[in-house]
């Protein structure tokens, strides 16, 4: 069916063609990961928390990203409440190491758990049989974060939980 020698075009797209273009809504964009984080310790979802000058974690940002107050964060990390409210103590090596350990473990579990909130719930409440029913939180508080990371690596490689 042609009219005056011109082929008539179908309104339907050919196979593989799209009749429309997909554009993101205004104000929405891909999440941006800023910087490499804590020298490669955290790479991924929770690592959107950027370490400030000197590689220090901003305590307010960490607490806010986990939906906690500073006092709750201190309790979860096994630190004194005063530690996170005083800038010189919050920036100390021990405090920063404890926060990094906690965030790294929560970050590793977040894919399996279904998100950071569920990962945080696992971190605080799920007993780990290999450690006599202790939680990841209690192990990190006792300075055994390396054992928890090794356990998570073992499970990730197909080992029994």
Secondary structure, DSSP 8 states (H G I E B T S, - for coil): -EETTEE---SS--TT--SS-----TT-------S-TTTTS--SSGGGS-EETTTEE-HHHHHHHTT--HHHHHHHHT--HHHHHSHHHHTSHHHHHHHHHHHHHHHHHHHHHTSHHHHHHHHHH--BGGGTTB-HHHHHHTT-HHHHHHHHHHHHTT---
